[in-house]
Amino acid sequence: MQRPGGKLTERLDELSALYVLTDRLYRAKSNHEAFEAGLDAIRDGLGCRRASMLLFDDAGVMSFVAWRGLSDGYRQALAGHSPWKVGERNAEPIFVSDIAETDEPAAVKDRIASEGIVGLAFIPLIAQGEVVGKFMTYYEQKHSFASHELNLATTIARQIGFYLERTRAEEARKAAEEELRASEQQFRLMSEHAPVMIWTCDASGKCTNLNSMLREFWGVPVEEVPTFSWHTTMHPDDAEEIGARMMEALATQSTVSVQGRYKNCKGEFRVLLTVARPHFSAKGQFRGLIGVNVDVTESEQAEAALRHSEERFRSAVEAAPSGMVMTDGSGRIILVNLHAEAVFGYEREEMIGQGIEMLVPDRFRSSHPVFRGTYDSRPLARPMGAGRDLYARRKDGSEVPVEIGLSPIQTSEGLMILASVVDISERKRSEAQRELLMAELNHRVKNTLAVVQGIAHQTFRGTPATEAHAAFEGRLMALSAAHNILTQTSWEHASLEQLVADSIQIRGTFSNRVSASGPAVLLQPNQALAVALALHELLTNAVKYGALSNEAGKVSVEWSRTSLPRPRLNLIWSELGGPEVSSPSRRGFGSRLITGGLAADLEAEVALEFQPQGLVCRIDAPLPDGVLAQ
């Protein structure tokens, strides 16, 4: 007979295993760490001492990547065995209470039995809706799987699948960034000896690069490019208009076309037609302008420069890291790049010459020519973002979510529209999976806190109120408040200022006697929880024995941040005006929680000084680099 509370304890153990798994997967630096976390969760949550994890390799063979309690011979014999094929969808878990009762080949059943295995389960690992592997549990006795075991196994598999999707998306992102860097380097190499004058400037208009032809035109050595100012070469009569147009392009991050007279290194004024377009980083940050200066003093030279410019543009479009589609004034596709083929599923020969509406989903196709007409007819069409919640139509009829940016390009044949199309399917899946995981984690943690609080009420029911009871519930409230703050940022970080304010608010009657000040500091989740508990213990001690135990005492909480050599947080809790303080004869649980918890979770140095005028607590802890300390 199961003892009272046994099922509740089991559920708590399962929730604890899931919480630990989520935390370890979030922190995992390698697949090995993630797989070990998964095996630990299987062991702790499902109560089996033997388990394994397998993934499809590049050849489509299901191979062991992590295991517990399995012999080499067993793994060699069963490698490649899988109830599912690579990429299979809608796979369901398979639970076998006794392998001897299955239809598996006799050799397979004999090998499993020789390993001392009777009951086992096959749980599929899913990434992007497709089977990428499985994890298995093994039992030495015949095992009937309860419904809560089925749900727990499925949840563990889902979280491991989320981890695999996240890591694969991160690998794809890094590859895209590397491709972008290579593309930019290729552009510099290509532009250096191009037969047109090419330049770049930063977001403030400062020159950052002049190609060989433009340096020769102005007589600027390579080493003087960073300090060169092209404004001094403009004809006085043209300077005001050219300067205004260029500044407007920088301010609005838009394309500009302007013509004027510039003095070359020989002292001659030449008429240059300048066409510049905004340049953005992979993350959409405006990085300045990329411009082409064409000497149109002689019409023959202007025509030759234009042909070369168009060829450079085609090369740049082909090297772009997103799908690029260019249309003429009637909406006919005249140029696509390799990435566009991947986005839409068509060969470029199938798109060239067709109307752009072939790439628009059926439900929007009728209204698209109206939109295109209003955009094309504007006298000064400028680059615009068409939005995020858009869809494109692929060759097979399916729809794919995309981001689209539109840029007008004035050519000798009229206004052309260049569309930059980015497939955001993976990003949307990752965002949805992250939201699902955070919602599930939030729900489970809140349920866990509620269960713990319920246990406390049941434990203390019928007994006189005690300090232990009050302290226990107070610590739960502190953890709950910190959890609410972390939930607002999807467990990315928590504001120290908000943690202090919420801690003071819980003791509302003393809020006017507690002052807090310091710069904006963001703490990681484990740091935030430790600080919340420490602040709760300090406040509780101040109310019972310290500055807040009388009518005159006050508490000051001040913190600062240093940057060198590494970022550090310095927090000082000081009490004044309370009863005279002396060093206690023994350390209570609260003191140990402050010093031990902060030392463990913040790697902090904590000093408690029992000065006669009041307690002073000094906390010196390292802060993470980057966005977590702002």
Buried (B, 14 or more C-beta within 10 A) or exposed (E): EEEEEEEEEBBBEBBBBBBBBBBBBBEBEEBEEBBBBBBBBBBBBBBBEBBBBBBBBEEEBBBBBBBBBBEEEBBEBBBBBBBBEBEBEEBEBBBBBBBEEBEBEEEBBBBBEEBBBBBBBBBBBBBBEBBBBBBBBBBEEEBEBEEBBBEBBBBBBBBBBBBBBBBBBEEEBEEEBEBBEEBBEEBEEBBBEBBBBBBBBBBEBEBEBBBBBBBEBBEBEEEEBEEBEBEEBBEEEBBEEBBEBBEEBBEEBBBBBBBBBBBBEEEEBBBBBBBBBBBBEBEEEEBBBBBBBBBBEEEEEBEBBBEBBEEBBBBBBBBBBBBBBBBBBEBEBBBBBEBBBEBBBBEBEBBEEBBBBBBBBEEBBEEBBEEBEEBBEEEEBBBBEBEEEBBBBBBEEEBBBBBBBBBBBEEEEEBBBBBBBBBBEBBBBBEEBBEEBBEBBBEBBBEBBEBBBEBBEEEBEEEEEEEEBEBBBBBBBBBBBBBBBBBEBBBEBBBBBBBBBBBBEBBEEBEEBBEBEBEEBBBBBBBBBBBBBBBBBBBBBBBEBBBBBEEEBBBBBEBEBEEEEEBBBBBBBBBBBBBEBEEEEEEEEBBEBBBEBBBEBBEBBBEBEEBEBBBBBBBBBBBBEEEBBE
